[in-house]
């Protein structure tokens, strides 16, 4: 369940948010190709250092600095522990979030819609890269206590199951949009 070899392409599903995708599109994730999680964490860090940052992401973060501080501390811990102990897995800050099944992706799409995010479609993807499936319920509010946050991060990367797991699949490498299986916009 946790990961698989980089060499065999696999199929996953993705709730498309943020910007539309099209069939046949190729996306490269990993390394310097970061995602919105990374952009939000970096923006929070800049604001926290007192740098002048503008734009929609900065406004979103400034509207609830306490929440974003917890998110940033969590993601920093998850990345620190991944790099040190689980480097075979994709980075949460340089991956595409996906689902193992179409049904799981549709559930995520509905969740995103209910929380006010724009959702364009659900797509079937072919991935030639690293894949990790974990329990999103193991995500936590970062406390700023690095040792405690790191231990919670280990639980996530070890895939310790919660009572009602909610699976999220992280993918990186070459990702091809094989088919739009459900369209919302």
Secondary structure, 3 states (H helix, E strand, C coil): CCEECCCCCEEEEEEEECCCCCCCCEEEEECCECCHHHHHHHHHHHHHCCCCCCCHHHHHHHCCHHHHHHHHHHHHHHHHHHHHHCCCCCCCCCCEEEECCHHHHHHHHHHHHHCCCCEEEEEEEEEECCEEEEEHHHCCCCCCCHHHHHHHHHHHHCCCCCCCCCEEEEECEEEEEEEEEEECC
